[in-house]
């Protein structure tokens, strides 16, 4: 029996060491690296960070988000301008933090992340802040005056703009809530589980790249009798193969309006 217990402990102990949880307060922007040493960063899978964060701190979070960090709570943190670039974009251009904003490529390529709670103080989110996060399944919001999360999908506070559906959100069919007027750029980008999307009457705009990489999208259902503005939102393959259901009375409008007219398979249906 003793040997069995020793064996169980020997198996569980490394798992417990690996799956660390930690809370850190960054009282001075740029000092997160001194609060979590390099060796510890690879073992933390759940982190709550509070205080003030600049580019130096975001670099640390991004490093952790590429290794073990699966759950990140930033609800009580504040993003400020300053520090180093957290992501190089080229010889003469790089990504830097901005006050109260999840700026460009903020979490880009953080493969380990599964859940992120955004700062309550954040007022805007770049359309590519969560791009190439293949395991991100939920974006959370706690008491924010600017954003709300519905089943892990990020909206503005008024629920008029759908900002981001995480790439790993398991959706085969999704009906955009009534009252949403805009699908934000890259909103569903890379969500390969999505097979069917329904737009409510309220939609006015479907923005650039909002459904790029949705390789299994087969059905698009539009309830708008007024044809919404459509940017380069869908892959060419989707426009060739997906069935697009529209109100019968507006069928000819959809077929004639620029960009919408690239779809090959329109089907008019009675409301």
C-alpha positions in Angstrom: 0.0 0.0 0.0 2.9 2.3 0.9 4.5 1.7 -2.5 1.1 2.5 -4.2 0.8 5.8 -2.3 4.4 6.8 -3.2 3.6 6.0 -6.9 0.5 8.2 -6.8 2.3 11.1 -5.1 5.2 10.8 -7.6 2.7 11.2 -10.5 0.6 14.0 -8.9 3.5 16.1 -7.5 4.9 17.2 -10.9 1.3 18.0 -12.1 0.8 20.2 -9.0 4.1 21.9 -9.5 3.3 22.5 -13.2 -0.2 23.8 -12.6 0.6 26.8 -10.4 -1.8 29.6 -9.7 -0.6 33.1 -8.8 -1.8 36.6 -8.0 0.6 39.5 -8.6 0.2 43.2 -8.1 2.4 45.4 -10.3 2.6 48.6 -8.3 5.0 50.2 -10.7 4.5 49.7 -14.4 7.3 47.7 -16.1 8.2 45.6 -13.1 6.3 42.4 -13.7 9.5 40.6 -14.7 10.9 41.2 -11.3 7.8 39.7 -9.6 7.7 36.5 -11.6 11.2 35.1 -12.4 12.0 33.5 -15.7 11.9 29.9 -14.4 8.6 30.4 -12.6 6.9 31.8 -15.7 6.9 28.4 -17.5 5.0 26.7 -14.6 2.1 29.1 -14.0 -1.1 28.2 -15.8 -3.5 30.6 -13.9 -2.6 34.2 -13.2 -4.4 37.2 -11.8 -2.4 40.4 -12.4 -3.4 43.8 -10.8 -1.8 47.2 -10.9 -0.4 49.1 -13.8 1.0 47.5 -16.9 3.1 48.8 -19.8 4.8 47.2 -22.8 7.5 45.5 -20.6 4.8 43.8 -18.6 2.9 42.8 -21.7 6.0 41.2 -23.1 6.1 39.0 -20.0 2.4 38.1 -20.2 2.9 37.2 -23.9 5.9 35.0 -23.1 3.8 33.1 -20.5 0.8 32.9 -22.9 3.0 31.0 -25.3 4.1 28.4 -22.8 1.8 27.4 -19.8 -0.5 30.3 -19.0 -4.0 29.1 -19.8 -6.1 31.5 -17.6 -5.4 35.2 -17.3 -7.4 37.6 -15.2 -6.6 41.2 -15.8 -9.8 42.7 -14.5 -8.2 44.9 -11.9 -5.2 45.9 -14.1 -4.7 49.1 -16.0 -2.9 49.3 -19.3 -0.8 52.4 -19.8 1.4 53.9 -22.5 5.1 53.3 -22.0 7.9 50.7 -21.9 9.3 48.6 -24.7 7.6 47.3 -27.7 5.8 44.1 -26.9 5.7 42.9 -30.5 8.0 43.8 -33.4 6.2 44.6 -36.6 9.2 45.5 -38.7 12.3 47.7 -38.9 10.5 51.0 -38.5 7.3 49.9 -36.8 6.5 48.0 -33.6 3.5 47.5 -31.3 3.4 49.5 -28.1 0.9 49.8 -25.3 -1.7 52.6 -25.3 -3.6 54.0 -22.4 -6.7 51.9 -21.6 -6.6 49.9 -24.8 -5.8 46.3 -25.9 -3.7 47.5 -28.8 -2.7 45.8 -32.0 -1.5 42.1 -31.7 -1.8 42.3 -27.9 -2.2 38.6 -27.4 -1.3 37.5 -30.9 0.2 34.0 -31.1 -0.4 33.2 -27.4 -1.2 29.5 -28.1 -1.6 28.5 -24.4 -4.3 31.0 -23.5 -7.8 29.5 -23.0 -9.5 32.2 -21.0 -8.8 36.0 -20.7 -10.6 38.5 -18.4 -9.9 41.9 -19.9 -9.2 45.0 -17.7 -12.3 46.8 -16.5 -10.6 50.1 -17.4 -10.0 49.2 -21.1 -12.1 51.4 -23.4 -11.2 50.0 -26.8 -9.9 46.7 -28.3 -7.9 46.3 -31.5 -9.5 44.0 -34.0 -6.4 41.8 -34.0 -5.8 41.8 -30.2 -6.9 38.2 -30.0 -5.8 36.9 -33.4 -4.0 33.6 -33.7 -5.0 32.4 -30.3 -6.1 28.9 -31.4 -7.0 27.7 -27.9 -8.8 30.8 -26.6 -12.3 29.7 -25.8 -13.7 32.6 -23.7 -13.2 36.3 -23.2 -14.5 37.5 -19.8 -15.6 40.8 -18.5 -16.2 41.8 -14.9 -18.0 45.1 -14.1 -16.8 46.9 -17.1 -18.6 50.1 -18.2 -17.3 49.6 -21.8 -17.7 45.9 -22.6 -19.8 42.9 -21.9 -19.3 39.1 -22.4 -22.1 36.8 -23.4 -21.1 33.1 -23.2 -17.5 34.1 -23.7 -18.1 36.3 -26.7 -17.1 40.0 -26.4 -19.6 42.8 -27.2 -19.5 46.6 -26.5 -21.5 47.5 -23.4 -24.6 48.4 -25.4 -24.5 45.0 -27.3 -24.6 46.9 -30.6 -21.2 45.6 -31.8 -20.0 42.1 -31.7 -16.3 42.6 -31.1 -14.7 39.1 -30.9 -15.8 35.5 -30.8 -12.8 33.5 -29.4 -11.1 31.2 -32.0 -11.6 28.1 -29.9 -15.3 28.8 -29.0 -17.1 25.6 -29.9 -19.9 26.9 -32.1 -21.5 24.9 -35.0 -24.4 27.3 -35.3 -24.6 30.9 -34.0 -27.4 33.4 -34.1 -26.2 37.0 -33.7 -28.4 38.6 -31.0 -31.1 41.1 -32.0 -29.9 44.7 -31.6 -26.4 44.1 -32.9 -25.7 46.5 -35.8 -22.1 45.7 -36.6 -19.9 42.7 -36.8 -16.5 44.0 -35.9 -13.4 43.3 -38.1 -12.0 39.8 -37.5 -14.8 39.0 -35.1 -15.1 35.3 -36.0 -11.7 34.9 -37.7 -10.3 31.5 -37.5 -13.3 29.8 -35.9 -13.2 26.5 -37.8 -16.1 24.9 -35.8 -18.6 27.4 -37.1 -20.9 25.9 -39.8 -23.9 28.3 -39.7 -24.4 32.0 -38.9 -27.6 33.9 -38.7 -27.8 37.7 -38.9 -30.7 39.6 -37.3 -32.7 42.4 -39.0 -30.7 45.0 -37.0 -27.3 44.3 -38.8 -26.0 47.3 -40.7 -22.4 46.4 -41.3 -20.3 43.2 -41.6 -16.7 44.3 -41.5 -13.3 43.2 -43.0 -12.1 39.7 -42.3 -14.9 39.0 -39.8 -15.3 35.5 -41.1 -11.9 34.8 -42.6 -10.6 31.3 -41.8 -14.1 30.0 -41.0 -13.4 27.1 -43.3 -16.4 25.0 -42.4 -19.0 27.8 -42.8 -21.8 26.3 -44.9 -24.9 28.4 -44.2 -25.4 32.1 -43.9 -28.9 33.3 -43.0 -29.8 37.0 -43.4 -33.0 38.3 -41.9 -32.3 41.9 -43.1 -34.6 43.0 -45.9 -32.4 46.1 -46.1 -29.0 44.8 -47.5 -26.3 45.4 -45.0 -22.9 46.9 -45.9 -20.5 44.0 -46.5 -16.7 44.4 -46.6 -14.2 41.7 -47.5 -15.6 39.6 -44.7 -15.6 36.1 -46.1 -13.1 33.8 -47.8 -13.6 33.3 -51.6 -14.2 29.6 -51.0 -17.1 30.4 -48.6 -18.6 32.8 -51.1 -18.5 30.0 -53.7 -19.9 27.2 -51.7 -22.0 28.5 -48.8 -25.8 28.7 -49.1 -27.1 32.2 -48.4 -30.7 32.5 -47.2 -32.2 35.9 -47.6 -35.8 37.3 -47.4 -37.5 36.5 -50.7 -38.5 40.1 -51.2 -34.9 41.2 -51.1 -33.4 38.4 -53.1 -32.6 40.5 -56.2 -31.1 43.2 -54.1 -28.6 40.8 -52.6 -27.7 39.4 -56.0 -27.0 42.9 -57.4 -25.2 44.7 -54.5 -21.4 44.9 -54.7 -19.6 42.1 -52.7 -22.8 40.3 -51.9 -23.1 39.5 -55.6 -20.0 37.4 -55.3 -21.9 34.7 -53.4 -23.0 31.9 -55.8 -25.8 30.2 -53.9 -28.6 32.6 -52.9 -31.9 31.1 -51.7 -35.0 33.3 -51.1 -37.2 32.4 -48.3 -40.5 33.7 -46.8 -40.2 35.5 -43.5 
